[in-house]
Amino acid sequence: MEQAFRLVTPGREGRLQRIDWEPGAPGPGTLRIRQERIGVNFIDSYFRTGLYPLPDPAIPGVEGGGVVEAVGDGVSGFAIGQRVAYCAQPGGFATQRLLPAWRALPLPNAIGAETAAASMLRGMTAHMLLSRVHRVGPQSTVLIQAAAGGLGGLLTQWAKALGATVIGTVSTPEKAEIATRLGADHVITGRDAALVPEIEALTEGAGVDFAIDGVGGDRLRQSIACTRADGTVASIGQAAGESPALTVAEIAPRRMIRFARPSIMAFAADPEAYRAAGAAVFEMIGRGIAVAPARIYPFAEAAEALAALESGQGTGASILTT
């Protein structure tokens, strides 16, 4: 019998329950995938707490890599046994799942399911942020909060590949070493670091062109204060707690900045944008810019993997292996 983890009572005490699972035969336009590796992401925590509603059957997990087991009517271009990867589609915490065929990206031979499961969602998010939310290039100075994390580390590598100057923030000296190794030009260490004056010193008072904030809480206000006139702030998460309510007066008039709250789930709902982003991710992986899983858990420990992510343990990405 196949297995899945279903979310029980979303909210502060929301938890995952392991269940027997039978996804059934794929319908028209659908594939059935046997999953080999499954990514664990902060969006799964947001599902657990009820911040983002999860549709029935309430199975979290939005990325993975595996093998096609069955092909529904009207689907072309896929064969049984073919390796594929996907992201931005809930239902991933399962040994076997149904997947809209347009979500399945044929996996190049050189890319393993492990790399795909750790890199697809973060990679598409990086592509969205650095090419669509704010086009980053050699003249750009980018602030990346939590630069040693799974997404932050990939953003650091990707922004450097585009020629940007990267300023990263991290919580510990150990994470500072990781961020530096990934390519950050400057690293600000400590949760209580005086971020604004440090950024002013590093940019000679100009501020950064683009601030990417996945931390939330009071850090978001600091990210706004660090951004130059006509720059962009992207709020992409709230790992440190709920982001503050902001007024328009706080965001715009003094420095004419742009404020974005981009959603990778909304971005990836466009098939054309999704495929283009997937191609960009595969290209970057081919150049050695990817997320190496820092922690690999057996599928049975999905709840433990999510709890570890929420507590801030470790760096990089966590994946499940079936």
Contacts in CASP RR format, 6 or more apart in sequence:
PFRMAT RR
TARGET T0000
AUTHOR 0000-0000-0000
METHOD contacts of the structure
MODEL  1
MEQAFRLVTPGREGRLQRIDWEPGAPGPGTLRIRQERIGVNFIDSYFRTG
LYPLPDPAIPGVEGGGVVEAVGDGVSGFAIGQRVAYCAQPGGFATQRLLP
AWRALPLPNAIGAETAAASMLRGMTAHMLLSRVHRVGPQSTVLIQAAAGG
LGGLLTQWAKALGATVIGTVSTPEKAEIATRLGADHVITGRDAALVPEIE
ALTEGAGVDFAIDGVGGDRLRQSIACTRADGTVASIGQAAGESPALTVAE
IAPRRMIRFARPSIMAFAADPEAYRAAGAAVFEMIGRGIAVAPARIYPFA
EAAEALAALESGQGTGASILTT
1 20 0 8 1.000
1 21 0 8 1.000
1 22 0 8 1.000
2 20 0 8 1.000
2 21 0 8 1.000
2 22 0 8 1.000
2 23 0 8 1.000
2 94 0 8 1.000
2 95 0 8 1.000
2 96 0 8 1.000
3 18 0 8 1.000
3 19 0 8 1.000
3 20 0 8 1.000
3 21 0 8 1.000
3 94 0 8 1.000
3 95 0 8 1.000
3 299 0 8 1.000
3 300 0 8 1.000
4 18 0 8 1.000
4 19 0 8 1.000
4 21 0 8 1.000
4 57 0 8 1.000
4 59 0 8 1.000
4 91 0 8 1.000
4 93 0 8 1.000
4 94 0 8 1.000
4 95 0 8 1.000
5 16 0 8 1.000
5 17 0 8 1.000
5 18 0 8 1.000
5 19 0 8 1.000
5 59 0 8 1.000
5 60 0 8 1.000
5 93 0 8 1.000
5 94 0 8 1.000
5 302 0 8 1.000
5 303 0 8 1.000
6 16 0 8 1.000
6 17 0 8 1.000
6 19 0 8 1.000
6 57 0 8 1.000
6 58 0 8 1.000
6 59 0 8 1.000
7 14 0 8 1.000
7 15 0 8 1.000
7 16 0 8 1.000
7 17 0 8 1.000
7 47 0 8 1.000
7 48 0 8 1.000
7 54 0 8 1.000
7 58 0 8 1.000
7 59 0 8 1.000
7 60 0 8 1.000
8 14 0 8 1.000
8 15 0 8 1.000
8 16 0 8 1.000
8 17 0 8 1.000
8 58 0 8 1.000
9 15 0 8 1.000
10 47 0 8 1.000
10 48 0 8 1.000
10 49 0 8 1.000
10 50 0 8 1.000
10 53 0 8 1.000
10 54 0 8 1.000
10 58 0 8 1.000
11 48 0 8 1.000
11 49 0 8 1.000
11 50 0 8 1.000
12 49 0 8 1.000
14 48 0 8 1.000
14 49 0 8 1.000
14 50 0 8 1.000
15 48 0 8 1.000
15 303 0 8 1.000
16 48 0 8 1.000
16 60 0 8 1.000
16 93 0 8 1.000
16 302 0 8 1.000
16 303 0 8 1.000
16 306 0 8 1.000
18 300 0 8 1.000
18 302 0 8 1.000
21 94 0 8 1.000
21 95 0 8 1.000
21 96 0 8 1.000
23 32 0 8 1.000
23 94 0 8 1.000
23 96 0 8 1.000
23 97 0 8 1.000
23 98 0 8 1.000
24 32 0 8 1.000
24 98 0 8 1.000
25 32 0 8 1.000
25 70 0 8 1.000
25 72 0 8 1.000
26 32 0 8 1.000
26 70 0 8 1.000
26 71 0 8 1.000
26 72 0 8 1.000
26 75 0 8 1.000
26 98 0 8 1.000
27 72 0 8 1.000
27 73 0 8 1.000
27 98 0 8 1.000
28 72 0 8 1.000
28 73 0 8 1.000
28 74 0 8 1.000
28 75 0 8 1.000
29 72 0 8 1.000
29 73 0 8 1.000
29 74 0 8 1.000
29 75 0 8 1.000
29 100 0 8 1.000
29 101 0 8 1.000
30 72 0 8 1.000
30 75 0 8 1.000
30 98 0 8 1.000
30 99 0 8 1.000
30 100 0 8 1.000
30 101 0 8 1.000
31 68 0 8 1.000
31 70 0 8 1.000
31 71 0 8 1.000
31 72 0 8 1.000
31 75 0 8 1.000
31 78 0 8 1.000
31 84 0 8 1.000
31 98 0 8 1.000
31 99 0 8 1.000
31 100 0 8 1.000
31 101 0 8 1.000
31 104 0 8 1.000
32 68 0 8 1.000
32 69 0 8 1.000
32 70 0 8 1.000
32 96 0 8 1.000
32 97 0 8 1.000
32 98 0 8 1.000
32 99 0 8 1.000
33 65 0 8 1.000
33 66 0 8 1.000
33 67 0 8 1.000
33 68 0 8 1.000
33 69 0 8 1.000
33 84 0 8 1.000
33 86 0 8 1.000
33 96 0 8 1.000
33 97 0 8 1.000
33 98 0 8 1.000
33 99 0 8 1.000
33 104 0 8 1.000
34 66 0 8 1.000
34 67 0 8 1.000
34 69 0 8 1.000
34 95 0 8 1.000
34 96 0 8 1.000
34 322 0 8 1.000
35 64 0 8 1.000
35 65 0 8 1.000
35 66 0 8 1.000
35 92 0 8 1.000
35 94 0 8 1.000
35 95 0 8 1.000
35 96 0 8 1.000
35 97 0 8 1.000
35 322 0 8 1.000
36 65 0 8 1.000
36 66 0 8 1.000
36 67 0 8 1.000
36 113 0 8 1.000
36 117 0 8 1.000
36 321 0 8 1.000
36 322 0 8 1.000
37 64 0 8 1.000
37 65 0 8 1.000
37 66 0 8 1.000
37 113 0 8 1.000
37 114 0 8 1.000
37 116 0 8 1.000
37 117 0 8 1.000
37 118 0 8 1.000
37 319 0 8 1.000
37 320 0 8 1.000
37 321 0 8 1.000
37 322 0 8 1.000
38 61 0 8 1.000
38 63 0 8 1.000
38 64 0 8 1.000
38 65 0 8 1.000
38 92 0 8 1.000
38 93 0 8 1.000
38 117 0 8 1.000
38 299 0 8 1.000
38 302 0 8 1.000
38 319 0 8 1.000
38 320 0 8 1.000
38 321 0 8 1.000
38 322 0 8 1.000
39 61 0 8 1.000
39 62 0 8 1.000
39 63 0 8 1.000
39 64 0 8 1.000
39 117 0 8 1.000
39 118 0 8 1.000
39 121 0 8 1.000
39 317 0 8 1.000
39 318 0 8 1.000
39 319 0 8 1.000
39 320 0 8 1.000
40 61 0 8 1.000
40 297 0 8 1.000
40 302 0 8 1.000
40 305 0 8 1.000
40 306 0 8 1.000
40 309 0 8 1.000
40 317 0 8 1.000
40 318 0 8 1.000
40 319 0 8 1.000
40 320 0 8 1.000
41 61 0 8 1.000
41 62 0 8 1.000
41 63 0 8 1.000
41 121 0 8 1.000
41 122 0 8 1.000
41 309 0 8 1.000
42 237 0 8 1.000
42 239 0 8 1.000
42 309 0 8 1.000
43 52 0 8 1.000
43 60 0 8 1.000
43 61 0 8 1.000
43 62 0 8 1.000
43 121 0 8 1.000
43 265 0 8 1.000
44 60 0 8 1.000
44 61 0 8 1.000
44 62 0 8 1.000
44 93 0 8 1.000
44 306 0 8 1.000
44 309 0 8 1.000
45 306 0 8 1.000
45 309 0 8 1.000
45 310 0 8 1.000
46 52 0 8 1.000
47 54 0 8 1.000
47 60 0 8 1.000
47 61 0 8 1.000
47 90 0 8 1.000
48 60 0 8 1.000
48 306 0 8 1.000
54 60 0 8 1.000
54 90 0 8 1.000
55 90 0 8 1.000
59 90 0 8 1.000
59 91 0 8 1.000
59 92 0 8 1.000
59 93 0 8 1.000
59 94 0 8 1.000
59 97 0 8 1.000
60 90 0 8 1.000
60 91 0 8 1.000
60 92 0 8 1.000
60 93 0 8 1.000
60 306 0 8 1.000
61 90 0 8 1.000
61 91 0 8 1.000
61 92 0 8 1.000
61 93 0 8 1.000
62 87 0 8 1.000
62 88 0 8 1.000
62 89 0 8 1.000
62 90 0 8 1.000
62 91 0 8 1.000
62 92 0 8 1.000
62 121 0 8 1.000
62 265 0 8 1.000
63 85 0 8 1.000
63 86 0 8 1.000
63 87 0 8 1.000
63 88 0 8 1.000
63 89 0 8 1.000
63 92 0 8 1.000
63 116 0 8 1.000
63 117 0 8 1.000
63 120 0 8 1.000
63 121 0 8 1.000
64 85 0 8 1.000
64 86 0 8 1.000
64 87 0 8 1.000
64 92 0 8 1.000
64 113 0 8 1.000
64 116 0 8 1.000
64 117 0 8 1.000
64 120 0 8 1.000
65 83 0 8 1.000
65 84 0 8 1.000
65 85 0 8 1.000
65 86 0 8 1.000
65 107 0 8 1.000
65 113 0 8 1.000
65 116 0 8 1.000
65 117 0 8 1.000
65 120 0 8 1.000
66 83 0 8 1.000
66 84 0 8 1.000
66 85 0 8 1.000
66 107 0 8 1.000
66 113 0 8 1.000
67 81 0 8 1.000
67 82 0 8 1.000
67 83 0 8 1.000
67 84 0 8 1.000
68 78 0 8 1.000
68 79 0 8 1.000
68 80 0 8 1.000
68 81 0 8 1.000
68 82 0 8 1.000
68 84 0 8 1.000
68 104 0 8 1.000
69 80 0 8 1.000
69 81 0 8 1.000
69 96 0 8 1.000
70 80 0 8 1.000
71 78 0 8 1.000
71 79 0 8 1.000
71 80 0 8 1.000
71 101 0 8 1.000
72 101 0 8 1.000
75 101 0 8 1.000
78 84 0 8 1.000
78 101 0 8 1.000
78 104 0 8 1.000
78 106 0 8 1.000
82 106 0 8 1.000
83 106 0 8 1.000
83 107 0 8 1.000
83 112 0 8 1.000
83 113 0 8 1.000
84 104 0 8 1.000
84 105 0 8 1.000
84 106 0 8 1.000
84 107 0 8 1.000
85 104 0 8 1.000
85 105 0 8 1.000
85 107 0 8 1.000
85 111 0 8 1.000
85 113 0 8 1.000
85 116 0 8 1.000
85 117 0 8 1.000
85 120 0 8 1.000
86 99 0 8 1.000
86 103 0 8 1.000
86 104 0 8 1.000
86 105 0 8 1.000
86 120 0 8 1.000
87 103 0 8 1.000
87 120 0 8 1.000
87 121 0 8 1.000
87 124 0 8 1.000
87 268 0 8 1.000
88 103 0 8 1.000
88 121 0 8 1.000
88 124 0 8 1.000
88 264 0 8 1.000
88 265 0 8 1.000
88 268 0 8 1.000
88 269 0 8 1.000
88 274 0 8 1.000
89 99 0 8 1.000
89 100 0 8 1.000
89 103 0 8 1.000
91 97 0 8 1.000
93 302 0 8 1.000
93 320 0 8 1.000
95 299 0 8 1.000
95 322 0 8 1.000
102 271 0 8 1.000
102 274 0 8 1.000
102 275 0 8 1.000
103 274 0 8 1.000
105 120 0 8 1.000
105 275 0 8 1.000
105 278 0 8 1.000
105 282 0 8 1.000
107 113 0 8 1.000
107 116 0 8 1.000
108 282 0 8 1.000
110 286 0 8 1.000
111 282 0 8 1.000
111 285 0 8 1.000
111 286 0 8 1.000
114 293 0 8 1.000
114 296 0 8 1.000
114 319 0 8 1.000
114 321 0 8 1.000
115 285 0 8 1.000
115 290 0 8 1.000
115 291 0 8 1.000
115 292 0 8 1.000
115 293 0 8 1.000
117 293 0 8 1.000
117 319 0 8 1.000
118 150 0 8 1.000
118 290 0 8 1.000
118 291 0 8 1.000
118 292 0 8 1.000
118 293 0 8 1.000
118 317 0 8 1.000
118 319 0 8 1.000
119 154 0 8 1.000
119 281 0 8 1.000
119 285 0 8 1.000
119 290 0 8 1.000
119 291 0 8 1.000
119 317 0 8 1.000
120 278 0 8 1.000
120 281 0 8 1.000
121 264 0 8 1.000
122 150 0 8 1.000
122 151 0 8 1.000
122 152 0 8 1.000
122 154 0 8 1.000
122 291 0 8 1.000
122 317 0 8 1.000
123 154 0 8 1.000
123 158 0 8 1.000
123 277 0 8 1.000
123 280 0 8 1.000
123 281 0 8 1.000
123 284 0 8 1.000
123 291 0 8 1.000
124 264 0 8 1.000
124 267 0 8 1.000
124 268 0 8 1.000
124 274 0 8 1.000
124 277 0 8 1.000
124 278 0 8 1.000
124 280 0 8 1.000
124 281 0 8 1.000
125 151 0 8 1.000
125 236 0 8 1.000
125 264 0 8 1.000
126 151 0 8 1.000
126 154 0 8 1.000
126 155 0 8 1.000
126 158 0 8 1.000
126 284 0 8 1.000
127 158 0 8 1.000
127 277 0 8 1.000
127 278 0 8 1.000
127 280 0 8 1.000
127 281 0 8 1.000
128 262 0 8 1.000
128 264 0 8 1.000
128 267 0 8 1.000
128 277 0 8 1.000
129 155 0 8 1.000
129 212 0 8 1.000
129 234 0 8 1.000
129 236 0 8 1.000
129 262 0 8 1.000
130 136 0 8 1.000
130 155 0 8 1.000
130 158 0 8 1.000
130 159 0 8 1.000
130 162 0 8 1.000
131 280 0 8 1.000
132 262 0 8 1.000
132 267 0 8 1.000
133 232 0 8 1.000
133 234 0 8 1.000
133 260 0 8 1.000
133 262 0 8 1.000
134 140 0 8 1.000
134 209 0 8 1.000
134 210 0 8 1.000
134 231 0 8 1.000
134 232 0 8 1.000
134 234 0 8 1.000
134 258 0 8 1.000
134 260 0 8 1.000
136 142 0 8 1.000
136 159 0 8 1.000
136 162 0 8 1.000
136 163 0 8 1.000
136 164 0 8 1.000
136 209 0 8 1.000
136 210 0 8 1.000
137 162 0 8 1.000
137 163 0 8 1.000
137 164 0 8 1.000
138 162 0 8 1.000
138 163 0 8 1.000
138 164 0 8 1.000
139 209 0 8 1.000
140 159 0 8 1.000
140 162 0 8 1.000
140 163 0 8 1.000
140 164 0 8 1.000
140 165 0 8 1.000
140 209 0 8 1.000
140 210 0 8 1.000
141 164 0 8 1.000
141 165 0 8 1.000
141 166 0 8 1.000
141 167 0 8 1.000
141 203 0 8 1.000
141 206 0 8 1.000
141 207 0 8 1.000
141 208 0 8 1.000
141 209 0 8 1.000
141 210 0 8 1.000
142 155 0 8 1.000
142 159 0 8 1.000
142 164 0 8 1.000
142 165 0 8 1.000
142 166 0 8 1.000
142 167 0 8 1.000
142 208 0 8 1.000
142 209 0 8 1.000
142 210 0 8 1.000
142 211 0 8 1.000
142 212 0 8 1.000
143 167 0 8 1.000
143 168 0 8 1.000
143 169 0 8 1.000
143 199 0 8 1.000
143 208 0 8 1.000
143 210 0 8 1.000
143 211 0 8 1.000
143 212 0 8 1.000
143 223 0 8 1.000
143 226 0 8 1.000
143 227 0 8 1.000
144 152 0 8 1.000
144 153 0 8 1.000
144 155 0 8 1.000
144 156 0 8 1.000
144 159 0 8 1.000
144 166 0 8 1.000
144 167 0 8 1.000
144 168 0 8 1.000
144 169 0 8 1.000
144 184 0 8 1.000
144 212 0 8 1.000
145 152 0 8 1.000
145 168 0 8 1.000
145 169 0 8 1.000
145 211 0 8 1.000
145 212 0 8 1.000
145 213 0 8 1.000
145 214 0 8 1.000
145 215 0 8 1.000
145 216 0 8 1.000
145 219 0 8 1.000
145 223 0 8 1.000
146 152 0 8 1.000
146 169 0 8 1.000
146 170 0 8 1.000
146 171 0 8 1.000
146 214 0 8 1.000
146 215 0 8 1.000
146 239 0 8 1.000
147 153 0 8 1.000
147 155 0 8 1.000
147 156 0 8 1.000
147 166 0 8 1.000
147 168 0 8 1.000
147 169 0 8 1.000
147 170 0 8 1.000
147 175 0 8 1.000
147 179 0 8 1.000
147 182 0 8 1.000
147 184 0 8 1.000
147 187 0 8 1.000
148 170 0 8 1.000
148 175 0 8 1.000
148 176 0 8 1.000
148 178 0 8 1.000
148 179 0 8 1.000
148 182 0 8 1.000
148 315 0 8 1.000
148 316 0 8 1.000
149 175 0 8 1.000
149 178 0 8 1.000
149 315 0 8 1.000
149 316 0 8 1.000
150 291 0 8 1.000
150 294 0 8 1.000
150 315 0 8 1.000
150 316 0 8 1.000
150 317 0 8 1.000
151 214 0 8 1.000
151 236 0 8 1.000
152 212 0 8 1.000
153 178 0 8 1.000
153 179 0 8 1.000
153 182 0 8 1.000
153 291 0 8 1.000
153 316 0 8 1.000
154 289 0 8 1.000
154 290 0 8 1.000
154 291 0 8 1.000
155 212 0 8 1.000
156 166 0 8 1.000
156 168 0 8 1.000
156 179 0 8 1.000
156 182 0 8 1.000
156 183 0 8 1.000
156 184 0 8 1.000
157 182 0 8 1.000
157 183 0 8 1.000
157 284 0 8 1.000
157 289 0 8 1.000
158 284 0 8 1.000
158 289 0 8 1.000
159 166 0 8 1.000
160 166 0 8 1.000
160 182 0 8 1.000
160 183 0 8 1.000
160 184 0 8 1.000
161 284 0 8 1.000
161 287 0 8 1.000
161 289 0 8 1.000
165 185 0 8 1.000
166 183 0 8 1.000
166 184 0 8 1.000
166 185 0 8 1.000
166 186 0 8 1.000
167 184 0 8 1.000
167 185 0 8 1.000
167 186 0 8 1.000
167 187 0 8 1.000
167 188 0 8 1.000
167 199 0 8 1.000
167 202 0 8 1.000
167 208 0 8 1.000
168 179 0 8 1.000
168 184 0 8 1.000
168 186 0 8 1.000
168 187 0 8 1.000
168 188 0 8 1.000
169 187 0 8 1.000
169 188 0 8 1.000
169 189 0 8 1.000
169 190 0 8 1.000
169 193 0 8 1.000
169 195 0 8 1.000
169 215 0 8 1.000
169 219 0 8 1.000
170 176 0 8 1.000
170 178 0 8 1.000
170 179 0 8 1.000
170 187 0 8 1.000
170 188 0 8 1.000
170 189 0 8 1.000
170 190 0 8 1.000
171 189 0 8 1.000
171 190 0 8 1.000
171 191 0 8 1.000
172 189 0 8 1.000
172 190 0 8 1.000
173 189 0 8 1.000
175 189 0 8 1.000
175 315 0 8 1.000
176 187 0 8 1.000
176 189 0 8 1.000
178 315 0 8 1.000
179 187 0 8 1.000
180 187 0 8 1.000
186 202 0 8 1.000
188 195 0 8 1.000
188 198 0 8 1.000
188 199 0 8 1.000
195 219 0 8 1.000
195 222 0 8 1.000
195 223 0 8 1.000
195 226 0 8 1.000
196 222 0 8 1.000
196 225 0 8 1.000
196 226 0 8 1.000
199 207 0 8 1.000
199 208 0 8 1.000
199 226 0 8 1.000
200 207 0 8 1.000
200 226 0 8 1.000
203 228 0 8 1.000
206 228 0 8 1.000
207 226 0 8 1.000
207 227 0 8 1.000
207 228 0 8 1.000
208 226 0 8 1.000
208 227 0 8 1.000
208 228 0 8 1.000
208 231 0 8 1.000
209 227 0 8 1.000
209 228 0 8 1.000
209 231 0 8 1.000
209 232 0 8 1.000
210 227 0 8 1.000
210 231 0 8 1.000
210 232 0 8 1.000
210 233 0 8 1.000
210 234 0 8 1.000
211 223 0 8 1.000
211 224 0 8 1.000
211 226 0 8 1.000
211 227 0 8 1.000
211 232 0 8 1.000
211 233 0 8 1.000
211 234 0 8 1.000
212 234 0 8 1.000
212 236 0 8 1.000
213 219 0 8 1.000
213 220 0 8 1.000
213 223 0 8 1.000
213 233 0 8 1.000
213 234 0 8 1.000
213 235 0 8 1.000
213 236 0 8 1.000
213 237 0 8 1.000
214 235 0 8 1.000
214 236 0 8 1.000
214 237 0 8 1.000
214 238 0 8 1.000
214 239 0 8 1.000
215 237 0 8 1.000
215 238 0 8 1.000
215 239 0 8 1.000
215 240 0 8 1.000
216 235 0 8 1.000
216 237 0 8 1.000
216 238 0 8 1.000
216 239 0 8 1.000
216 240 0 8 1.000
216 241 0 8 1.000
216 242 0 8 1.000
216 243 0 8 1.000
217 238 0 8 1.000
217 240 0 8 1.000
217 241 0 8 1.000
217 242 0 8 1.000
217 243 0 8 1.000
217 244 0 8 1.000
218 244 0 8 1.000
219 240 0 8 1.000
220 233 0 8 1.000
220 235 0 8 1.000
220 243 0 8 1.000
220 244 0 8 1.000
220 246 0 8 1.000
221 244 0 8 1.000
221 246 0 8 1.000
221 250 0 8 1.000
223 233 0 8 1.000
223 235 0 8 1.000
224 233 0 8 1.000
224 246 0 8 1.000
224 250 0 8 1.000
224 251 0 8 1.000
224 257 0 8 1.000
224 259 0 8 1.000
227 233 0 8 1.000
227 255 0 8 1.000
227 257 0 8 1.000
228 255 0 8 1.000
228 257 0 8 1.000
229 255 0 8 1.000
229 256 0 8 1.000
229 257 0 8 1.000
230 255 0 8 1.000
230 256 0 8 1.000
230 257 0 8 1.000
230 258 0 8 1.000
231 255 0 8 1.000
231 257 0 8 1.000
231 258 0 8 1.000
232 257 0 8 1.000
232 258 0 8 1.000
232 259 0 8 1.000
232 260 0 8 1.000
233 251 0 8 1.000
233 257 0 8 1.000
233 258 0 8 1.000
233 259 0 8 1.000
233 260 0 8 1.000
234 260 0 8 1.000
234 261 0 8 1.000
234 262 0 8 1.000
235 243 0 8 1.000
235 259 0 8 1.000
235 260 0 8 1.000
235 261 0 8 1.000
236 261 0 8 1.000
236 262 0 8 1.000
237 243 0 8 1.000
239 312 0 8 1.000
246 259 0 8 1.000
251 257 0 8 1.000
251 259 0 8 1.000
252 259 0 8 1.000
267 273 0 8 1.000
267 274 0 8 1.000
267 277 0 8 1.000
268 274 0 8 1.000
268 277 0 8 1.000
284 290 0 8 1.000
291 316 0 8 1.000
291 317 0 8 1.000
292 316 0 8 1.000
292 317 0 8 1.000
293 316 0 8 1.000
293 317 0 8 1.000
293 318 0 8 1.000
293 319 0 8 1.000
294 314 0 8 1.000
294 315 0 8 1.000
294 316 0 8 1.000
294 317 0 8 1.000
294 318 0 8 1.000
295 305 0 8 1.000
295 308 0 8 1.000
295 314 0 8 1.000
295 317 0 8 1.000
295 318 0 8 1.000
295 319 0 8 1.000
296 318 0 8 1.000
296 319 0 8 1.000
296 320 0 8 1.000
296 321 0 8 1.000
297 304 0 8 1.000
297 305 0 8 1.000
297 318 0 8 1.000
297 319 0 8 1.000
297 320 0 8 1.000
297 321 0 8 1.000
298 320 0 8 1.000
298 321 0 8 1.000
299 320 0 8 1.000
299 321 0 8 1.000
299 322 0 8 1.000
301 320 0 8 1.000
302 320 0 8 1.000
305 318 0 8 1.000
305 320 0 8 1.000
308 314 0 8 1.000
308 318 0 8 1.000
309 318 0 8 1.000
END
